[in-house]
Amino acid sequence: MSESATQLVWLVIRKDDNGNRYRIGSYATKAEAEREAEKMANRLDGHGARKLYLVERLESSSTP
């Protein structure tokens, strides 16, 4: 698969204390998304409110 055809189907989502969810990034592989989520959690963990970083697969839409 060429680089331009790579699908970024793995998402890193940040969830804050209030339940708000924010998409942080999109990645081609689950392993890459997990590495990024871990880096974000380690980098920002000590800055106030607790945030949770999740890895989720983007659901494909079946509607044309």
PyMOL Python script that loads the backbone (N, CA, C, O; Angstrom):
from pymol import cmd

cmd.read_pdbstr("""\
ATOM      1  N   MET A   1       0.852  -1.173   0.000  1.00  0.00           N
ATOM      2  CA  MET A   1       0.000   0.000   0.000  1.00  0.00           C
ATOM      3  C   MET A   1       0.895   1.232   0.000  1.00  0.00           C
ATOM      4  O   MET A   1       1.834   1.311   0.792  1.00  0.00           O
ATOM      5  N   SER A   2       0.619   2.187  -0.871  1.00  0.00           N
ATOM      6  CA  SER A   2       1.439   3.384  -0.948  1.00  0.00           C
ATOM      7  C   SER A   2       1.153   4.297   0.239  1.00  0.00           C
ATOM      8  O   SER A   2       0.128   4.171   0.909  1.00  0.00           O
ATOM      9  N   GLU A   3       2.079   5.214   0.481  1.00  0.00           N
ATOM     10  CA  GLU A   3       1.923   6.124   1.623  1.00  0.00           C
ATOM     11  C   GLU A   3       0.650   6.956   1.492  1.00  0.00           C
ATOM     12  O   GLU A   3      -0.034   7.199   2.486  1.00  0.00           O
ATOM     13  N   SER A   4       0.327   7.393   0.279  1.00  0.00           N
ATOM     14  CA  SER A   4      -0.876   8.210   0.098  1.00  0.00           C
ATOM     15  C   SER A   4      -2.153   7.407   0.285  1.00  0.00           C
ATOM     16  O   SER A   4      -3.208   7.978   0.561  1.00  0.00           O
ATOM     17  N   ALA A   5      -2.068   6.070   0.135  1.00  0.00           N
ATOM     18  CA  ALA A   5      -3.248   5.223   0.286  1.00  0.00           C
ATOM     19  C   ALA A   5      -3.391   4.674   1.700  1.00  0.00           C
ATOM     20  O   ALA A   5      -4.372   3.993   1.998  1.00  0.00           O
ATOM     21  N   THR A   6      -2.429   4.957   2.575  1.00  0.00           N
ATOM     22  CA  THR A   6      -2.487   4.475   3.946  1.00  0.00           C
ATOM     23  C   THR A   6      -3.688   5.081   4.661  1.00  0.00           C
ATOM     24  O   THR A   6      -3.913   6.291   4.623  1.00  0.00           O
ATOM     25  N   GLN A   7      -4.439   4.224   5.300  1.00  0.00           N
ATOM     26  CA  GLN A   7      -5.603   4.697   6.038  1.00  0.00           C
ATOM     27  C   GLN A   7      -5.237   4.841   7.508  1.00  0.00           C
ATOM     28  O   GLN A   7      -4.683   3.927   8.119  1.00  0.00           O
ATOM     29  N   LEU A   8      -5.551   5.983   8.055  1.00  0.00           N
ATOM     30  CA  LEU A   8      -5.258   6.276   9.455  1.00  0.00           C
ATOM     31  C   LEU A   8      -6.510   5.959  10.265  1.00  0.00           C
ATOM     32  O   LEU A   8      -7.320   6.836  10.564  1.00  0.00           O
ATOM     33  N   VAL A   9      -6.645   4.679  10.612  1.00  0.00           N
ATOM     34  CA  VAL A   9      -7.886   4.211  11.239  1.00  0.00           C
ATOM     35  C   VAL A   9      -7.788   4.074  12.756  1.00  0.00           C
ATOM     36  O   VAL A   9      -8.793   3.791  13.408  1.00  0.00           O
ATOM     37  N   TRP A  10      -6.610   4.267  13.327  1.00  0.00           N
ATOM     38  CA  TRP A  10      -6.450   4.180  14.779  1.00  0.00           C
ATOM     39  C   TRP A  10      -6.351   5.573  15.348  1.00  0.00           C
ATOM     40  O   TRP A  10      -5.511   6.367  14.924  1.00  0.00           O
ATOM     41  N   LEU A  11      -7.208   5.874  16.310  1.00  0.00           N
ATOM     42  CA  LEU A  11      -7.301   7.202  16.892  1.00  0.00           C
ATOM     43  C   LEU A  11      -6.786   7.218  18.321  1.00  0.00           C
ATOM     44  O   LEU A  11      -6.961   6.255  19.067  1.00  0.00           O
ATOM     45  N   VAL A  12      -6.152   8.317  18.696  1.00  0.00           N
ATOM     46  CA  VAL A  12      -5.838   8.574  20.102  1.00  0.00           C
ATOM     47  C   VAL A  12      -6.838   9.628  20.556  1.00  0.00           C
ATOM     48  O   VAL A  12      -6.934  10.710  19.977  1.00  0.00           O
ATOM     49  N   ILE A  13      -7.577   9.288  21.600  1.00  0.00           N
ATOM     50  CA  ILE A  13      -8.621  10.140  22.145  1.00  0.00           C
ATOM     51  C   ILE A  13      -8.241  10.542  23.564  1.00  0.00           C
ATOM     52  O   ILE A  13      -7.845   9.696  24.365  1.00  0.00           O
ATOM     53  N   ARG A  14      -8.359  11.829  23.877  1.00  0.00           N
ATOM     54  CA  ARG A  14      -8.135  12.287  25.249  1.00  0.00           C
ATOM     55  C   ARG A  14      -9.501  12.471  25.899  1.00  0.00           C
ATOM     56  O   ARG A  14     -10.387  13.116  25.337  1.00  0.00           O
ATOM     57  N   LYS A  15      -9.657  11.901  27.080  1.00  0.00           N
ATOM     58  CA  LYS A  15     -10.897  12.049  27.846  1.00  0.00           C
ATOM     59  C   LYS A  15     -10.544  12.747  29.151  1.00  0.00           C
ATOM     60  O   LYS A  15      -9.682  12.284  29.897  1.00  0.00           O
ATOM     61  N   ASP A  16     -11.218  13.872  29.425  1.00  0.00           N
ATOM     62  CA  ASP A  16     -10.904  14.622  30.641  1.00  0.00           C
ATOM     63  C   ASP A  16     -11.822  14.229  31.797  1.00  0.00           C
ATOM     64  O   ASP A  16     -12.683  13.361  31.650  1.00  0.00           O
ATOM     65  N   ASP A  17     -11.631  14.871  32.938  1.00  0.00           N
ATOM     66  CA  ASP A  17     -12.395  14.551  34.149  1.00  0.00           C
ATOM     67  C   ASP A  17     -13.895  14.740  33.979  1.00  0.00           C
ATOM     68  O   ASP A  17     -14.681  14.097  34.675  1.00  0.00           O
ATOM     69  N   ASN A  18     -14.300  15.607  33.070  1.00  0.00           N
ATOM     70  CA  ASN A  18     -15.713  15.894  32.851  1.00  0.00           C
ATOM     71  C   ASN A  18     -16.344  14.979  31.793  1.00  0.00           C
ATOM     72  O   ASN A  18     -17.525  15.125  31.479  1.00  0.00           O
ATOM     73  N   GLY A  19     -15.576  14.047  31.247  1.00  0.00           N
ATOM     74  CA  GLY A  19     -16.101  13.139  30.233  1.00  0.00           C
ATOM     75  C   GLY A  19     -16.008  13.669  28.819  1.00  0.00           C
ATOM     76  O   GLY A  19     -16.462  13.007  27.886  1.00  0.00           O
ATOM     77  N   ASN A  20     -15.426  14.856  28.634  1.00  0.00           N
ATOM     78  CA  ASN A  20     -15.250  15.399  27.290  1.00  0.00           C
ATOM     79  C   ASN A  20     -14.182  14.600  26.555  1.00  0.00           C
ATOM     80  O   ASN A  20     -13.183  14.192  27.147  1.00  0.00           O
ATOM     81  N   ARG A  21     -14.398  14.378  25.265  1.00  0.00           N
ATOM     82  CA  ARG A  21     -13.474  13.583  24.452  1.00  0.00           C
ATOM     83  C   ARG A  21     -12.941  14.430  23.306  1.00  0.00           C
ATOM     84  O   ARG A  21     -13.690  15.149  22.645  1.00  0.00           O
ATOM     85  N   TYR A  22     -11.630  14.334  23.081  1.00  0.00           N
ATOM     86  CA  TYR A  22     -10.966  15.102  22.030  1.00  0.00           C
ATOM     87  C   TYR A  22     -10.055  14.179  21.239  1.00  0.00           C
ATOM     88  O   TYR A  22      -9.270  13.427  21.817  1.00  0.00           O
ATOM     89  N   ARG A  23     -10.161  14.236  19.907  1.00  0.00           N
ATOM     90  CA  ARG A  23      -9.270  13.443  19.063  1.00  0.00           C
ATOM     91  C   ARG A  23      -7.913  14.128  19.032  1.00  0.00           C
ATOM     92  O   ARG A  23      -7.805  15.298  18.663  1.00  0.00           O
ATOM     93  N   ILE A  24      -6.884  13.394  19.421  1.00  0.00           N
ATOM     94  CA  ILE A  24      -5.528  13.916  19.477  1.00  0.00           C
ATOM     95  C   ILE A  24      -4.770  13.621  18.194  1.00  0.00           C
ATOM     96  O   ILE A  24      -3.998  14.457  17.724  1.00  0.00           O
ATOM     97  N   GLY A  25      -4.981  12.440  17.622  1.00  0.00           N
ATOM     98  CA  GLY A  25      -4.272  12.075  16.404  1.00  0.00           C
ATOM     99  C   GLY A  25      -4.846  10.824  15.777  1.00  0.00           C
ATOM    100  O   GLY A  25      -5.621  10.094  16.395  1.00  0.00           O
ATOM    101  N   SER A  26      -4.444  10.589  14.523  1.00  0.00           N
ATOM    102  CA  SER A  26      -4.860   9.404  13.765  1.00  0.00           C
ATOM    103  C   SER A  26      -3.607   8.688  13.283  1.00  0.00           C
ATOM    104  O   SER A  26      -2.638   9.325  12.871  1.00  0.00           O
ATOM    105  N   TYR A  27      -3.633   7.359  13.337  1.00  0.00           N
ATOM    106  CA  TYR A  27      -2.445   6.565  13.028  1.00  0.00           C
ATOM    107  C   TYR A  27      -2.804   5.355  12.198  1.00  0.00           C
ATOM    108  O   TYR A  27      -3.951   4.908  12.208  1.00  0.00           O
ATOM    109  N   ALA A  28      -1.830   4.820  11.478  1.00  0.00           N
ATOM    110  CA  ALA A  28      -2.047   3.686  10.585  1.00  0.00           C
ATOM    111  C   ALA A  28      -2.132   2.359  11.339  1.00  0.00           C
ATOM    112  O   ALA A  28      -2.842   1.448  10.914  1.00  0.00           O
ATOM    113  N   THR A  29      -1.414   2.249  12.448  1.00  0.00           N
ATOM    114  CA  THR A  29      -1.406   0.984  13.184  1.00  0.00           C
ATOM    115  C   THR A  29      -1.782   1.205  14.640  1.00  0.00           C
ATOM    116  O   THR A  29      -1.604   2.291  15.191  1.00  0.00           O
ATOM    117  N   LYS A  30      -2.300   0.159  15.241  1.00  0.00           N
ATOM    118  CA  LYS A  30      -2.665   0.224  16.653  1.00  0.00           C
ATOM    119  C   LYS A  30      -1.425   0.435  17.512  1.00  0.00           C
ATOM    120  O   LYS A  30      -1.463   1.194  18.480  1.00  0.00           O
ATOM    121  N   ALA A  31      -0.336  -0.223  17.168  1.00  0.00           N
ATOM    122  CA  ALA A  31       0.899  -0.095  17.947  1.00  0.00           C
ATOM    123  C   ALA A  31       1.405   1.347  17.947  1.00  0.00           C
ATOM    124  O   ALA A  31       1.837   1.855  18.981  1.00  0.00           O
ATOM    125  N   GLU A  32       1.352   1.998  16.801  1.00  0.00           N
ATOM    126  CA  GLU A  32       1.779   3.396  16.702  1.00  0.00           C
ATOM    127  C   GLU A  32       0.884   4.295  17.560  1.00  0.00           C
ATOM    128  O   GLU A  32       1.378   5.176  18.263  1.00  0.00           O
ATOM    129  N   ALA A  33      -0.417   4.073  17.502  1.00  0.00           N
ATOM    130  CA  ALA A  33      -1.357   4.866  18.304  1.00  0.00           C
ATOM    131  C   ALA A  33      -1.113   4.643  19.793  1.00  0.00           C
ATOM    132  O   ALA A  33      -1.148   5.591  20.577  1.00  0.00           O
ATOM    133  N   GLU A  34      -0.867   3.403  20.183  1.00  0.00           N
ATOM    134  CA  GLU A  34      -0.604   3.101  21.593  1.00  0.00           C
ATOM    135  C   GLU A  34       0.676   3.777  22.082  1.00  0.00           C
ATOM    136  O   GLU A  34       0.716   4.287  23.202  1.00  0.00           O
ATOM    137  N   ARG A  35       1.720   3.786  21.254  1.00  0.00           N
ATOM    138  CA  ARG A  35       2.968   4.475  21.626  1.00  0.00           C
ATOM    139  C   ARG A  35       2.719   5.968  21.838  1.00  0.00           C
ATOM    140  O   ARG A  35       3.204   6.550  22.809  1.00  0.00           O
ATOM    141  N   GLU A  36       1.966   6.583  20.935  1.00  0.00           N
ATOM    142  CA  GLU A  36       1.672   8.012  21.049  1.00  0.00           C
ATOM    143  C   GLU A  36       0.819   8.313  22.279  1.00  0.00           C
ATOM    144  O   GLU A  36       1.056   9.303  22.971  1.00  0.00           O
ATOM    145  N   ALA A  37      -0.161   7.476  22.550  1.00  0.00           N
ATOM    146  CA  ALA A  37      -1.007   7.666  23.735  1.00  0.00           C
ATOM    147  C   ALA A  37      -0.166   7.583  25.003  1.00  0.00           C
ATOM    148  O   ALA A  37      -0.344   8.378  25.926  1.00  0.00           O
ATOM    149  N   GLU A  38       0.733   6.635  25.042  1.00  0.00           N
ATOM    150  CA  GLU A  38       1.615   6.476  26.208  1.00  0.00           C
ATOM    151  C   GLU A  38       2.517   7.696  26.372  1.00  0.00           C
ATOM    152  O   GLU A  38       2.711   8.179  27.488  1.00  0.00           O
ATOM    153  N   LYS A  39       3.069   8.196  25.268  1.00  0.00           N
ATOM    154  CA  LYS A  39       3.920   9.389  25.333  1.00  0.00           C
ATOM    155  C   LYS A  39       3.132  10.591  25.849  1.00  0.00           C
ATOM    156  O   LYS A  39       3.621  11.346  26.689  1.00  0.00           O
ATOM    157  N   MET A  40       1.918  10.762  25.345  1.00  0.00           N
ATOM    158  CA  MET A  40       1.084  11.886  25.784  1.00  0.00           C
ATOM    159  C   MET A  40       0.761  11.767  27.276  1.00  0.00           C
ATOM    160  O   MET A  40       0.842  12.755  28.006  1.00  0.00           O
ATOM    161  N   ALA A  41       0.405  10.591  27.720  1.00  0.00           N
ATOM    162  CA  ALA A  41       0.061  10.379  29.124  1.00  0.00           C
ATOM    163  C   ALA A  41       1.265  10.678  30.016  1.00  0.00           C
ATOM    164  O   ALA A  41       1.115  11.314  31.060  1.00  0.00           O
ATOM    165  N   ASN A  42       2.439  10.234  29.624  1.00  0.00           N
ATOM    166  CA  ASN A  42       3.643  10.465  30.422  1.00  0.00           C
ATOM    167  C   ASN A  42       4.051  11.931  30.428  1.00  0.00           C
ATOM    168  O   ASN A  42       4.503  12.446  31.451  1.00  0.00           O
ATOM    169  N   ARG A  43       3.895  12.597  29.309  1.00  0.00           N
ATOM    170  CA  ARG A  43       4.319  13.990  29.184  1.00  0.00           C
ATOM    171  C   ARG A  43       3.390  14.932  29.940  1.00  0.00           C
ATOM    172  O   ARG A  43       3.853  15.899  30.545  1.00  0.00           O
ATOM    173  N   LEU A  44       2.099  14.666  29.915  1.00  0.00           N
ATOM    174  CA  LEU A  44       1.142  15.615  30.459  1.00  0.00           C
ATOM    175  C   LEU A  44       0.533  15.200  31.788  1.00  0.00           C
ATOM    176  O   LEU A  44      -0.302  15.923  32.331  1.00  0.00           O
ATOM    177  N   ASP A  45       0.927  14.068  32.317  1.00  0.00           N
ATOM    178  CA  ASP A  45       0.293  13.516  33.513  1.00  0.00           C
ATOM    179  C   ASP A  45       0.378  14.436  34.723  1.00  0.00           C
ATOM    180  O   ASP A  45      -0.556  14.463  35.525  1.00  0.00           O
ATOM    181  N   GLY A  46       1.448  15.180  34.885  1.00  0.00           N
ATOM    182  CA  GLY A  46       1.626  15.989  36.085  1.00  0.00           C
ATOM    183  C   GLY A  46       1.093  17.408  35.991  1.00  0.00           C
ATOM    184  O   GLY A  46       1.431  18.239  36.834  1.00  0.00           O
ATOM    185  N   HIS A  47       0.275  17.712  34.999  1.00  0.00           N
ATOM    186  CA  HIS A  47      -0.180  19.082  34.778  1.00  0.00           C
ATOM    187  C   HIS A  47      -1.647  19.278  35.155  1.00  0.00           C
ATOM    188  O   HIS A  47      -2.471  19.564  34.286  1.00  0.00           O
ATOM    189  N   GLY A  48      -1.978  19.131  36.414  1.00  0.00           N
ATOM    190  CA  GLY A  48      -3.337  19.440  36.859  1.00  0.00           C
ATOM    191  C   GLY A  48      -4.303  18.282  36.712  1.00  0.00           C
ATOM    192  O   GLY A  48      -4.040  17.174  37.180  1.00  0.00           O
ATOM    193  N   ALA A  49      -5.423  18.549  36.058  1.00  0.00           N
ATOM    194  CA  ALA A  49      -6.507  17.563  35.958  1.00  0.00           C
ATOM    195  C   ALA A  49      -6.030  16.274  35.297  1.00  0.00           C
ATOM    196  O   ALA A  49      -5.222  16.288  34.367  1.00  0.00           O
ATOM    197  N   ARG A  50      -6.540  15.188  35.791  1.00  0.00           N
ATOM    198  CA  ARG A  50      -6.204  13.859  35.266  1.00  0.00           C
ATOM    199  C   ARG A  50      -6.877  13.656  33.913  1.00  0.00           C
ATOM    200  O   ARG A  50      -8.074  13.901  33.766  1.00  0.00           O
ATOM    201  N   LYS A  51      -6.117  13.215  32.944  1.00  0.00           N
ATOM    202  CA  LYS A  51      -6.655  12.950  31.621  1.00  0.00           C
ATOM    203  C   LYS A  51      -6.344  11.508  31.245  1.00  0.00           C
ATOM    204  O   LYS A  51      -5.296  10.971  31.603  1.00  0.00           O
ATOM    205  N   LEU A  52      -7.249  10.904  30.533  1.00  0.00           N
ATOM    206  CA  LEU A  52      -7.112   9.531  30.100  1.00  0.00           C
ATOM    207  C   LEU A  52      -6.928   9.519  28.592  1.00  0.00           C
ATOM    208  O   LEU A  52      -7.670  10.192  27.876  1.00  0.00           O
ATOM    209  N   TYR A  53      -5.960   8.770  28.099  1.00  0.00           N
ATOM    210  CA  TYR A  53      -5.719   8.656  26.666  1.00  0.00           C
ATOM    211  C   TYR A  53      -6.132   7.268  26.216  1.00  0.00           C
ATOM    212  O   TYR A  53      -5.641   6.264  26.731  1.00  0.00           O
ATOM    213  N   LEU A  54      -7.035   7.220  25.253  1.00  0.00           N
ATOM    214  CA  LEU A  54      -7.596   5.972  24.750  1.00  0.00           C
ATOM    215  C   LEU A  54      -7.177   5.753  23.306  1.00  0.00           C
ATOM    216  O   LEU A  54      -6.938   6.707  22.566  1.00  0.00           O
ATOM    217  N   VAL A  55      -7.091   4.497  22.915  1.00  0.00           N
ATOM    218  CA  VAL A  55      -6.852   4.141  21.519  1.00  0.00           C
ATOM    219  C   VAL A  55      -8.106   3.445  21.023  1.00  0.00           C
ATOM    220  O   VAL A  55      -8.573   2.475  21.620  1.00  0.00           O
ATOM    221  N   GLU A  56      -8.647   3.955  19.918  1.00  0.00           N
ATOM    222  CA  GLU A  56      -9.870   3.395  19.348  1.00  0.00           C
ATOM    223  C   GLU A  56      -9.716   3.257  17.847  1.00  0.00           C
ATOM    224  O   GLU A  56      -9.015   4.040  17.207  1.00  0.00           O
ATOM    225  N   ARG A  57     -10.375   2.259  17.296  1.00  0.00           N
ATOM    226  CA  ARG A  57     -10.389   2.085  15.843  1.00  0.00           C
ATOM    227  C   ARG A  57     -11.525   2.907  15.254  1.00  0.00           C
ATOM    228  O   ARG A  57     -12.650   2.863  15.753  1.00  0.00           O
ATOM    229  N   LEU A  58     -11.241   3.647  14.210  1.00  0.00           N
ATOM    230  CA  LEU A  58     -12.244   4.438  13.517  1.00  0.00           C
ATOM    231  C   LEU A  58     -13.200   3.500  12.815  1.00  0.00           C
ATOM    232  O   LEU A  58     -12.777   2.636  12.046  1.00  0.00           O
ATOM    233  N   GLU A  59     -14.471   3.660  13.070  1.00  0.00           N
ATOM    234  CA  GLU A  59     -15.490   2.833  12.431  1.00  0.00           C
ATOM    235  C   GLU A  59     -15.715   3.348  11.016  1.00  0.00           C
ATOM    236  O   GLU A  59     -15.887   4.549  10.805  1.00  0.00           O
ATOM    237  N   SER A  60     -15.714   2.433  10.046  1.00  0.00           N
ATOM    238  CA  SER A  60     -15.957   2.850   8.664  1.00  0.00           C
ATOM    239  C   SER A  60     -17.436   3.032   8.430  1.00  0.00           C
ATOM    240  O   SER A  60     -18.257   2.277   8.952  1.00  0.00           O
ATOM    241  N   SER A  61     -17.768   4.018   7.660  1.00  0.00           N
ATOM    242  CA  SER A  61     -19.158   4.306   7.343  1.00  0.00           C
ATOM    243  C   SER A  61     -19.602   3.446   6.160  1.00  0.00           C
ATOM    244  O   SER A  61     -18.895   3.362   5.157  1.00  0.00           O
ATOM    245  N   SER A  62     -20.755   2.816   6.270  1.00  0.00           N
ATOM    246  CA  SER A  62     -21.230   1.968   5.183  1.00  0.00           C
ATOM    247  C   SER A  62     -22.129   2.730   4.223  1.00  0.00           C
ATOM    248  O   SER A  62     -22.577   2.171   3.222  1.00  0.00           O
ATOM    249  N   THR A  63     -22.402   4.007   4.516  1.00  0.00           N
ATOM    250  CA  THR A  63     -23.226   4.793   3.609  1.00  0.00           C
ATOM    251  C   THR A  63     -22.354   5.448   2.558  1.00  0.00           C
ATOM    252  O   THR A  63     -21.274   5.945   2.879  1.00  0.00           O
ATOM    253  N   PRO A  64     -22.798   5.462   1.305  1.00  0.00           N
ATOM    254  CA  PRO A  64     -21.968   6.050   0.228  1.00  0.00           C
ATOM    255  C   PRO A  64     -21.889   7.549   0.307  1.00  0.00           C
ATOM    256  O   PRO A  64     -21.233   8.178  -0.524  1.00  0.00           O
TER     257      PRO A  64
END
""", "prot")
cmd.dss("prot")
cmd.show_as("cartoon", "prot")
cmd.util.cbc("prot")
cmd.orient("prot")
